[in-house]
Amino acid sequence: MKFEELNLEPNLQKAIQEAGFIELTPIQEKAIPPGMEGKDVTGLAQTGTGKTVAFLVPTIHSILTRGLQGISTLILAPTRELVIQIAEEAEKLLKHTDYRVVPIIGGTDYKTQNRDLNGLNGLIVATPGRLIDLARSGTADLEKVEFFILDEADRMLDMGFIYDIRWLLHKCKNRKQTLLFSATLSVEVMRLAYRFMNEPVEIQINPDKLITERIDQKLVHLGREEKLPYMVNSILAEELEGQGIIFTNFKANIPKIVFSLRKYGIPITGISSDLDQKKRLRLMRDFKSGKFKFMVATDVASRGIDVENIEVVFNFDLPQDTENYVHRIGRTARAGRVGKSISFCSESDYVELEKIEKYLKQKIDVLPVHEEALTFPAGEFQVFVGGDAFDNAPVERNGNRNQGRDRGPKKQRGDFQRNGNQQRGEKTWNKESGDRKKDFNRDSRPGKQNGGHKKRPEAAIQEAQEFLQKADNVFGANKGPKDKNQKNHKKGKQQRPDSQRQNSYQNPKQENRNQKYDKSKRNLFDINDSKRSSGKKKESIWVRIKSFFGA
């Protein structure tokens, strides 16, 4: 069936033709006619089946034919990227009308969103959290909303938005039509549809058939450390006409993958929750415009990337959620196109592989491993510079930075400056002359005082002697009654003989065995005392220091 066969409002029909929509997809063919009749619709279909147009066309047709004013439509989506995607599609369809669409997402300032909502005639596309904030403050007036649309309902329920969705459904008291689209039909989704929808038309598209028909799935068994070089070689060996997405389970892998591929001249970038919203949107626009050939992302972005030219999807890690595998590879083969996916399975992915194949009810074809692709390619490559945050080289575990980027001359030993700023009047190491002059930041190093000069020998001797004397007092641990004739140890006067001393750890039964000391058990500070008691000549301070350190 073709769009021109639908009896659509003329301005909407014109926008559809300019957007290049000709044939209806299965979900569109089944959802648009009942939606135009004002019936509630529940659509069960995977990503890439044309769900966005399936709920936008009947909604916008009703708005234009009835001439509704104010905020007449509310569309909820789980992620910011998906909200932007839906808003962009809605703008195309509203091109020849006076109606507007406003995306409401977190990470942007409230002032701009308040200005956009002022006097709005048209649609709101939003994530639940930020919209509730605006609704409670009175900025977003939802009293006139007649069309309530939930996209990726299963994803929103998984993310814990169920109470937000219920609050918004109750807030839209003038709701006439509800459209719900989901990739999976969970118990929570059915309960939500049963409670808030009025005898909905149920539409289901077989996901397994779509995957097997349009997506060529392949699997490669590799070790964890072999994934990255194998992917680099695979991309370099195959010239792609379209673009590609690389999915990983961990956002910490994104910089590592980006830098490794850029080092070999591959135009790539990445998005994760670590980036603020403005940077994520800018990178997404650059990716769609073709500035980057590849993008690295986690599952958070797997449902928000809608690029028609995606030719291949790499699963760097197999997803821990089996349904996310379908959403990942569904980024390719969109709008009736064909695509392929290549998944890497390491020793830590076998559990997920078994679950995925059970979910798909089929085995994924395994590719043979090319031994020459297990190491990074040799030769010189022009490093790709993307002009984003990933141009800064990452720090590896061994403390070295990745090669492939010119970071200027390496700092010499005397170039260290506190807080990164050179102090006024400071002169550091001169490489040409080999002359090192005063460096104010070096005065605080241990062992240097008075402008960096060493201590005088007499001061060092005196300090060591006082330390040893204090140690004798502490570790000698005289336990017996204090002798009245005993004088201050510091003054070098008469002291108790060593035979009357007791170490703090010595057993009382061993008091009469002092003549046969076990050197491994006696106190280190008693060594010199035993030598003095033998009647030998008093040793110098340097001998005592060497004895103290076991020399």
VEXDREN-2710 file (C-alpha; in Angstrom, 1 decimal):
% VEXDREN-2710
k/r/px/py/pz
1/MET/0.0/0.0/0.0
2/LYS/1.2/3.5/-0.8
3/PHE/0.8/6.8/1.1
4/GLU/-1.0/8.4/-1.8
5/GLU/-3.8/5.9/-1.4
6/LEU/-4.6/7.3/2.1
7/ASN/-7.1/10.1/2.3
8/LEU/-4.7/12.4/4.2
9/GLU/-5.0/16.2/4.8
10/PRO/-3.4/17.9/1.7
11/ASN/-0.6/19.7/3.6
12/LEU/0.3/16.4/5.4
13/GLN/0.3/14.5/2.1
14/LYS/2.6/17.1/0.5
15/ALA/5.1/16.8/3.4
16/ILE/5.0/13.0/3.2
17/GLN/5.9/13.2/-0.5
18/GLU/8.8/15.6/0.1
19/ALA/10.1/13.3/2.9
20/GLY/10.3/10.5/0.4
21/PHE/7.8/8.2/2.0
22/ILE/6.1/6.0/-0.7
23/GLU/5.3/2.5/0.5
24/LEU/3.8/1.8/3.9
25/THR/5.6/-0.6/6.1
26/PRO/3.6/-3.5/7.7
27/ILE/3.1/-1.7/11.0
28/GLN/2.1/1.5/9.2
29/GLU/-0.4/-0.2/7.0
30/LYS/-2.1/-1.8/10.0
31/ALA/-1.9/1.1/12.5
32/ILE/-2.6/4.3/10.4
33/PRO/-6.2/3.5/9.2
34/PRO/-7.6/2.7/12.7
35/GLY/-5.6/5.6/14.1
36/MET/-7.2/8.0/11.6
37/GLU/-10.6/6.7/12.8
38/GLY/-9.8/7.7/16.3
39/LYS/-9.4/4.2/17.8
40/ASP/-6.9/3.3/20.5
41/VAL/-4.0/1.2/19.1
42/THR/-1.5/-1.1/20.7
43/GLY/1.4/-1.9/18.3
44/LEU/3.9/-4.7/19.0
45/ALA/6.8/-4.2/16.6
46/GLN/10.6/-4.0/16.8
47/THR/12.7/-1.0/16.0
48/GLY/13.2/-0.1/12.4
49/THR/9.7/-1.0/11.3
50/GLY/8.4/2.6/10.9
51/LYS/6.6/2.9/14.2
52/THR/7.3/6.7/14.5
53/VAL/5.4/7.5/11.2
54/ALA/2.7/5.0/12.2
55/PHE/1.6/7.1/15.1
56/LEU/2.5/10.6/13.8
57/VAL/0.6/10.4/10.6
58/PRO/-2.9/9.7/12.1
59/THR/-2.3/12.1/14.9
60/ILE/-1.2/15.0/12.7
61/HIS/-4.0/14.2/10.3
62/SER/-6.6/14.6/13.1
63/ILE/-5.1/17.8/14.4
64/LEU/-5.1/19.4/10.9
65/THR/-8.6/18.3/9.9
66/ARG/-10.1/19.4/13.2
67/GLY/-8.0/22.6/13.6
68/LEU/-7.2/21.9/17.2
69/GLN/-5.5/24.7/19.3
70/GLY/-3.1/24.5/22.2
71/ILE/-1.1/21.5/23.3
72/SER/-3.2/18.7/21.7
73/THR/-0.7/15.9/21.6
74/LEU/1.7/14.4/24.1
75/ILE/4.3/11.8/23.0
76/LEU/6.4/10.1/25.7
77/ALA/9.7/8.3/25.0
78/PRO/12.3/6.7/27.3
79/THR/15.5/8.4/26.1
80/ARG/16.5/11.9/25.1
81/GLU/17.9/10.7/21.8
82/LEU/14.6/9.1/20.9
83/VAL/12.7/12.3/21.8
84/ILE/14.9/14.3/19.4
85/GLN/14.4/11.7/16.7
86/ILE/10.6/11.8/17.0
87/ALA/10.6/15.6/17.1
88/GLU/12.6/15.7/13.9
89/GLU/10.2/13.4/12.1
90/ALA/7.2/15.5/13.4
91/GLU/8.8/18.7/12.1
92/LYS/9.0/17.1/8.6
93/LEU/5.3/16.3/8.6
94/LEU/4.3/19.7/10.0
95/LYS/6.5/21.5/7.4
96/HIS/3.6/23.2/5.6
97/THR/1.5/24.0/8.6
98/ASP/1.5/26.6/11.4
99/TYR/1.7/23.9/14.1
100/ARG/4.9/23.3/16.1
101/VAL/6.6/20.5/18.0
102/VAL/8.6/21.1/21.1
103/PRO/11.0/18.5/22.5
104/ILE/11.2/18.4/26.3
105/ILE/14.2/16.6/27.7
106/GLY/16.5/16.8/30.7
107/GLY/20.0/18.4/30.5
108/THR/18.7/21.6/28.9
109/ASP/17.8/24.9/30.6
110/TYR/14.3/25.5/31.8
111/LYS/14.1/29.0/30.5
112/THR/14.4/27.9/26.8
113/GLN/11.8/25.2/27.3
114/ASN/9.4/27.6/29.0
115/ARG/9.8/30.0/26.1
116/ASP/9.1/27.3/23.6
117/LEU/6.0/26.1/25.4
118/ASN/4.5/29.6/25.6
119/GLY/1.5/29.8/23.3
120/LEU/2.3/26.4/21.7
121/ASN/-0.2/25.0/19.2
122/GLY/0.9/21.5/18.4
123/LEU/2.8/18.6/19.9
124/ILE/5.0/17.9/22.9
125/VAL/7.6/15.1/22.7
126/ALA/9.1/14.5/26.1
127/THR/10.8/12.2/28.6
128/PRO/8.6/11.8/31.7
129/GLY/10.8/13.4/34.3
130/ARG/11.3/16.8/32.9
131/LEU/7.8/17.1/31.6
132/ILE/6.4/16.4/35.1
133/ASP/8.6/19.2/36.5
134/LEU/7.1/21.7/33.9
135/ALA/3.6/20.4/34.5
136/ARG/3.8/20.9/38.2
137/SER/5.2/24.4/37.8
138/GLY/2.3/25.3/35.5
139/THR/4.4/25.9/32.4
140/ALA/3.2/22.8/30.5
141/ASP/-0.6/22.9/30.4
142/LEU/-1.8/19.4/29.7
143/GLU/-5.5/20.0/30.1
144/LYS/-6.2/20.1/26.4
145/VAL/-4.2/17.0/25.4
146/GLU/-6.4/14.7/23.3
147/PHE/-3.8/12.4/21.9
148/PHE/-1.6/10.5/24.3
149/ILE/1.2/8.4/22.7
150/LEU/3.6/6.0/24.4
151/ASP/6.6/4.9/22.4
152/GLU/8.9/2.1/23.6
153/ALA/6.5/1.5/26.4
154/ASP/8.4/-1.6/27.6
155/ARG/11.6/0.3/27.9
156/MET/10.0/3.1/29.9
157/LEU/8.5/0.5/32.3
158/ASP/11.9/-1.2/32.6
159/MET/13.4/2.2/33.5
160/GLY/11.0/2.7/36.3
161/PHE/8.7/5.4/34.7
162/ILE/5.5/3.6/35.5
163/TYR/4.4/6.0/38.2
164/ASP/5.3/9.0/36.1
165/ILE/3.3/7.6/33.2
166/ARG/0.3/7.1/35.4
167/TRP/0.6/10.6/36.8
168/LEU/0.7/12.1/33.3
169/LEU/-2.3/9.9/32.1
170/HIS/-4.4/11.2/35.0
171/LYS/-3.2/14.8/34.3
172/CYS/-4.5/14.6/30.7
173/LYS/-8.1/14.6/31.6
174/ASN/-9.3/15.5/28.1
175/ARG/-7.7/12.5/26.6
176/LYS/-9.6/11.1/23.6
177/GLN/-7.2/8.6/22.0
178/THR/-4.2/6.6/23.3
179/LEU/-1.6/4.9/21.1
180/LEU/0.9/2.5/22.7
181/PHE/3.8/1.0/20.9
182/SER/6.2/-1.5/22.4
183/ALA/8.9/-3.9/21.2
184/THR/7.8/-6.6/23.7
185/LEU/4.5/-7.5/25.2
186/SER/5.3/-7.8/28.9
187/VAL/2.8/-8.2/31.7
188/GLU/3.3/-4.6/32.8
189/VAL/2.6/-3.3/29.3
190/MET/-0.6/-5.4/29.1
191/ARG/-1.8/-4.1/32.5
192/LEU/-1.1/-0.5/31.5
193/ALA/-3.0/-1.0/28.2
194/TYR/-6.0/-2.7/30.0
195/ARG/-6.3/0.1/32.6
196/PHE/-5.9/3.2/30.5
197/MET/-7.0/2.2/26.9
198/ASN/-10.5/1.7/25.5
199/GLU/-10.8/-1.6/23.5
200/PRO/-7.5/-1.0/21.6
201/VAL/-6.9/-2.4/18.1
202/GLU/-4.1/-4.9/18.6
203/ILE/-1.3/-5.0/16.0
204/GLN/1.6/-7.4/16.0
205/ILE/4.5/-7.7/13.6
206/ASN/6.5/-10.9/13.8
207/PRO/10.0/-9.8/15.0
208/ASP/11.8/-13.0/14.2
209/LYS/10.8/-12.9/10.5
210/LEU/12.0/-9.3/10.2
211/ILE/15.4/-10.1/11.7
212/THR/16.1/-13.2/9.6
213/GLU/14.9/-11.6/6.3
214/ARG/16.6/-8.3/6.4
215/ILE/19.7/-8.7/8.7
216/ASP/22.6/-10.9/8.0
217/GLN/23.8/-12.0/11.4
218/LYS/27.4/-13.3/12.0
219/LEU/29.3/-14.4/15.1
220/VAL/33.1/-14.5/15.7
221/HIS/34.6/-16.4/18.7
222/LEU/37.5/-14.4/20.1
223/GLY/39.4/-13.8/23.3
224/ARG/38.7/-10.5/25.2
225/GLU/42.0/-9.0/24.2
226/GLU/41.6/-10.0/20.5
227/LYS/38.3/-8.1/20.0
228/LEU/39.8/-4.7/19.4
229/PRO/42.5/-5.6/16.8
230/TYR/40.1/-7.9/15.0
231/MET/37.5/-5.2/14.7
232/VAL/40.1/-2.7/13.4
233/ASN/41.2/-5.1/10.7
234/SER/37.6/-6.0/9.8
235/ILE/36.7/-2.3/9.3
236/LEU/39.9/-1.6/7.3
237/ALA/39.5/-4.7/5.1
238/GLU/35.9/-4.0/4.2
239/GLU/35.0/-0.7/2.5
240/LEU/31.5/0.3/3.6
241/GLU/29.2/2.5/1.6
242/GLY/27.1/3.3/4.6
243/GLN/27.8/3.9/8.3
244/GLY/28.2/1.6/11.3
245/ILE/27.5/1.4/15.0
246/ILE/29.6/-0.4/17.6
247/PHE/27.8/-1.4/20.8
248/THR/29.5/-2.2/24.1
249/ASN/28.2/-3.1/27.5
250/PHE/30.5/-0.7/29.4
251/LYS/30.8/3.0/28.9
252/ALA/34.4/2.8/30.0
253/ASN/35.2/0.9/26.8
254/ILE/34.0/3.8/24.6
255/PRO/37.1/6.0/24.8
256/LYS/39.4/3.0/24.3
257/ILE/37.6/1.9/21.2
258/VAL/37.4/5.4/19.8
259/PHE/41.1/6.1/20.2
260/SER/42.2/2.7/18.9
261/LEU/40.2/3.2/15.7
262/ARG/41.1/6.8/15.2
263/LYS/44.7/5.8/15.4
264/TYR/44.2/3.9/12.1
265/GLY/42.4/6.7/10.4
266/ILE/38.8/5.5/11.0
267/PRO/36.3/8.4/11.4
268/ILE/34.6/7.5/14.7
269/THR/33.1/9.1/17.8
270/GLY/31.1/7.9/20.8
271/ILE/28.3/8.9/23.1
272/SER/27.6/7.9/26.7
273/SER/26.0/9.2/29.8
274/ASP/29.3/10.9/30.8
275/LEU/28.8/13.6/28.1
276/ASP/26.4/16.4/28.8
277/GLN/23.2/16.7/26.7
278/LYS/24.4/19.4/24.3
279/LYS/27.5/17.4/23.4
280/ARG/25.5/14.2/22.8
281/LEU/23.1/16.0/20.5
282/ARG/25.9/17.7/18.6
283/LEU/27.7/14.4/18.1
284/MET/24.5/12.7/17.0
285/ARG/23.9/15.5/14.4
286/ASP/27.5/15.1/13.2
287/PHE/27.1/11.4/12.9
288/LYS/23.8/11.7/10.9
289/SER/25.4/14.3/8.6
290/GLY/28.2/11.9/7.8
291/LYS/31.1/13.5/9.6
292/PHE/31.8/10.2/11.4
293/LYS/31.7/6.8/9.7
294/PHE/31.2/4.9/13.0
295/MET/29.7/5.6/16.4
296/VAL/30.3/3.7/19.7
297/ALA/27.5/3.6/22.1
298/THR/25.9/1.6/25.0
299/ASP/22.4/0.1/25.2
300/VAL/21.1/3.5/26.5
301/ALA/21.5/4.9/23.0
302/SER/20.5/1.7/21.1
303/ARG/16.8/2.9/21.0
304/GLY/17.6/6.5/20.2
305/ILE/19.8/6.2/17.1
306/ASP/17.7/6.5/14.0
307/VAL/20.1/6.8/11.0
308/GLU/18.8/5.4/7.7
309/ASN/22.3/4.7/6.3
310/ILE/23.4/2.3/8.9
311/GLU/25.0/-0.7/7.0
312/VAL/26.6/-2.7/9.8
313/VAL/26.3/-3.1/13.6
314/PHE/29.2/-4.5/15.6
315/ASN/28.5/-6.1/19.0
316/PHE/31.8/-5.6/20.8
317/ASP/30.1/-7.3/23.8
318/LEU/27.0/-9.4/23.7
319/PRO/24.2/-7.6/25.5
320/GLN/23.3/-9.0/28.9
321/ASP/19.6/-8.4/28.1
322/THR/18.5/-10.6/25.2
323/GLU/15.9/-8.1/23.9
324/ASN/18.7/-5.5/23.6
325/TYR/20.3/-7.7/21.0
326/VAL/17.3/-7.2/18.8
327/HIS/17.3/-3.4/19.4
328/ARG/21.0/-3.2/18.6
329/ILE/20.9/-4.9/15.3
330/GLY/17.7/-3.2/14.5
331/ARG/19.7/0.0/14.0
332/THR/20.5/-1.4/10.6
333/ALA/18.1/-2.6/7.9
334/ARG/15.7/0.3/8.5
335/ALA/12.9/1.5/6.2
336/GLY/13.0/-1.8/4.3
337/ARG/16.7/-1.8/3.7
338/VAL/19.0/-4.8/4.3
339/GLY/22.0/-4.8/6.8
340/LYS/24.3/-7.0/8.7
341/SER/25.5/-7.5/12.2
342/ILE/28.8/-8.9/13.5
343/SER/29.0/-10.0/17.1
344/PHE/32.2/-10.9/19.1
345/CYS/31.8/-13.6/21.6
346/SER/34.6/-14.0/24.2
347/GLU/34.9/-16.3/27.2
348/SER/32.7/-13.9/29.2
349/ASP/29.9/-13.8/26.6
350/TYR/28.9/-17.5/26.3
351/VAL/26.0/-17.3/28.8
352/GLU/24.5/-14.3/26.9
353/LEU/25.0/-16.1/23.5
354/GLU/22.9/-19.1/24.7
355/LYS/20.1/-16.8/25.9
356/ILE/20.1/-14.8/22.6
357/GLU/20.0/-17.8/20.4
358/LYS/17.1/-19.3/22.5
359/TYR/15.3/-16.0/22.2
360/LEU/15.8/-15.9/18.4
361/LYS/14.9/-19.6/18.1
362/GLN/17.9/-20.0/15.8
363/LYS/21.6/-20.3/15.7
364/ILE/23.8/-17.4/14.6
365/ASP/26.2/-18.2/11.8
366/VAL/29.8/-18.5/13.0
367/LEU/32.6/-17.0/10.9
368/PRO/36.1/-18.5/10.8
369/VAL/38.8/-16.6/12.6
370/HIS/41.5/-15.1/10.5
371/GLU/44.8/-15.4/12.4
372/GLU/46.4/-12.4/10.7
373/ALA/43.6/-10.2/12.0
374/LEU/44.3/-10.9/15.7
375/THR/47.0/-8.3/15.9
376/PHE/46.8/-4.6/15.1
377/PRO/47.8/-3.7/11.5
378/ALA/51.3/-2.6/10.8
379/GLY/52.3/0.5/8.8
380/GLU/51.7/4.2/9.0
381/PHE/48.2/5.6/9.2
382/GLN/46.8/9.1/9.2
383/VAL/45.3/9.7/12.6
384/PHE/41.7/10.9/12.4
385/VAL/40.9/14.1/14.5
386/GLY/37.3/14.5/15.2
387/GLY/37.3/17.9/17.0
388/ASP/35.6/16.5/20.1
389/ALA/36.5/15.4/23.6
390/PHE/37.9/12.0/22.3
391/ASP/40.9/13.8/20.7
392/ASN/42.6/13.7/24.1
393/ALA/44.6/10.6/24.5
394/PRO/43.5/8.1/27.2
395/VAL/45.8/6.9/30.0
396/GLU/46.5/3.2/29.9
397/ARG/46.9/1.0/33.0
398/ASN/50.7/1.1/32.7
399/GLY/50.6/4.9/32.8
400/ASN/51.5/5.4/29.2
401/ARG/49.3/7.3/26.8
402/ASN/48.2/5.9/23.4
403/GLN/50.3/6.8/20.5
404/GLY/49.0/8.5/17.4
405/ARG/48.6/12.1/18.5
406/ASP/51.2/14.8/18.6
407/ARG/51.1/16.3/22.1
408/GLY/54.2/18.6/21.7
409/PRO/57.6/18.2/23.2
410/LYS/58.0/16.1/26.2
411/LYS/58.6/18.0/29.5
412/GLN/62.1/17.8/31.0
413/ARG/62.8/17.0/34.6
414/GLY/62.8/20.6/35.8
415/ASP/59.7/21.7/34.0
416/PHE/57.3/20.7/36.8
417/GLN/55.2/23.7/37.9
418/ARG/52.7/23.8/40.7
419/ASN/49.0/24.0/39.5
420/GLY/50.4/24.0/35.9
421/ASN/51.4/27.7/36.1
422/GLN/54.9/28.9/35.9
423/GLN/55.7/31.3/38.8
424/ARG/56.9/34.7/38.0
425/GLY/60.7/34.9/38.0
426/GLU/61.2/31.1/38.0
427/LYS/63.8/29.6/35.6
428/THR/63.8/25.9/34.9
429/TRP/65.9/23.4/33.0
430/ASN/67.4/24.8/29.8
431/LYS/67.8/21.9/27.4
432/GLU/70.3/23.6/25.1
433/SER/72.7/25.0/27.7
434/GLY/72.1/22.3/30.3
435/ASP/71.9/25.0/32.9
436/ARG/69.6/24.6/35.8
437/LYS/68.8/27.7/37.8
438/LYS/66.6/28.4/40.8
439/ASP/63.3/26.4/40.8
440/PHE/61.0/27.7/43.6
441/ASN/58.9/24.6/43.5
442/ARG/61.8/22.3/44.4
443/ASP/62.5/23.8/47.9
444/SER/59.8/21.8/49.6
445/ARG/61.3/18.4/48.8
446/PRO/62.3/16.2/51.7
447/GLY/65.9/16.5/52.8
448/LYS/66.3/20.1/51.6
449/GLN/66.0/23.2/53.8
450/ASN/67.4/26.7/53.8
451/GLY/67.2/27.2/50.0
452/GLY/67.9/23.6/49.1
453/HIS/71.3/23.1/51.1
454/LYS/71.9/19.9/52.9
455/LYS/72.2/19.7/56.7
456/ARG/75.6/20.1/58.2
457/PRO/77.2/16.8/59.3
458/GLU/77.3/17.9/63.0
459/ALA/73.5/18.5/63.0
460/ALA/72.8/15.1/61.4
461/ILE/75.1/13.3/63.9
462/GLN/73.4/15.1/66.8
463/GLU/69.9/14.2/65.5
464/ALA/70.8/10.5/65.1
465/GLN/72.4/10.3/68.5
466/GLU/69.3/11.8/70.2
467/PHE/67.1/9.3/68.3
468/LEU/69.1/6.3/69.4
469/GLN/69.1/7.5/73.0
470/LYS/65.3/7.9/73.0
471/ALA/65.0/4.4/71.4
472/ASP/67.1/2.9/74.2
473/ASN/64.8/4.4/76.8
474/VAL/61.6/3.2/75.0
475/PHE/62.6/-0.2/73.8
476/GLY/64.9/-1.1/76.7
477/ALA/61.7/-1.3/78.9
478/ASN/63.3/-1.4/82.4
479/LYS/60.8/-3.5/84.4
480/GLY/62.4/-3.7/87.8
481/PRO/62.3/-1.1/90.6
482/LYS/64.1/2.1/89.7
483/ASP/67.6/2.3/91.1
484/LYS/68.2/5.5/93.2
485/ASN/71.8/5.6/91.9
486/GLN/70.7/5.4/88.3
487/LYS/71.1/8.7/86.5
488/ASN/69.7/10.3/83.4
489/HIS/70.7/8.2/80.4
490/LYS/71.1/11.4/78.2
491/LYS/73.9/12.6/80.5
492/GLY/75.9/9.4/80.1
493/LYS/75.9/8.6/83.8
494/GLN/75.8/5.2/85.6
495/GLN/73.4/2.7/84.1
496/ARG/72.0/-0.6/85.2
497/PRO/73.9/-3.6/83.9
498/ASP/72.5/-5.4/80.9
499/SER/72.0/-8.5/82.8
500/GLN/69.3/-6.8/84.8
501/ARG/67.5/-5.5/81.8
502/GLN/64.3/-7.2/80.5
503/ASN/62.9/-6.8/77.0
504/SER/59.3/-6.1/76.8
505/TYR/58.7/-9.4/75.0
506/GLN/60.9/-11.6/77.1
507/ASN/59.4/-14.5/79.1
508/PRO/60.2/-14.2/82.9
509/LYS/61.4/-17.8/82.9
510/GLN/64.2/-16.9/80.6
511/GLU/65.7/-14.2/82.8
512/ASN/68.7/-16.4/83.7
513/ARG/69.5/-17.3/80.1
514/ASN/70.8/-13.9/79.0
515/GLN/74.2/-15.2/78.2
516/LYS/72.8/-17.1/75.3
517/TYR/70.8/-14.5/73.4
518/ASP/68.8/-15.5/70.4
519/LYS/69.6/-12.6/68.0
520/SER/66.4/-13.1/66.0
521/LYS/64.3/-12.4/69.2
522/ARG/66.2/-9.7/71.1
523/ASN/65.7/-6.0/70.8
524/LEU/67.7/-4.2/68.1
525/PHE/68.5/-1.4/70.5
526/ASP/70.2/-3.7/73.0
527/ILE/72.9/-4.7/70.6
528/ASN/75.2/-1.9/71.4
529/ASP/74.5/-2.0/75.1
530/SER/75.7/-5.6/75.2
531/LYS/78.8/-4.6/73.5
532/ARG/79.5/-1.8/76.0
533/SER/79.0/-4.2/78.9
534/SER/81.8/-6.4/77.6
535/GLY/84.3/-3.8/78.5
536/LYS/85.3/-2.9/75.0
537/LYS/86.0/0.7/73.8
538/LYS/82.9/2.9/73.2
539/GLU/82.0/2.8/69.6
540/SER/81.5/5.9/67.4
541/ILE/78.1/7.2/66.5
542/TRP/78.5/6.0/62.8
543/VAL/79.0/2.4/64.0
544/ARG/75.9/2.7/66.1
545/ILE/73.9/4.1/63.1
546/LYS/75.1/1.3/60.9
547/SER/74.3/-1.3/63.6
548/PHE/70.8/0.3/63.9
549/PHE/70.1/-0.3/60.3
550/GLY/71.5/-3.8/60.3
551/ALA/74.6/-3.0/58.4
END
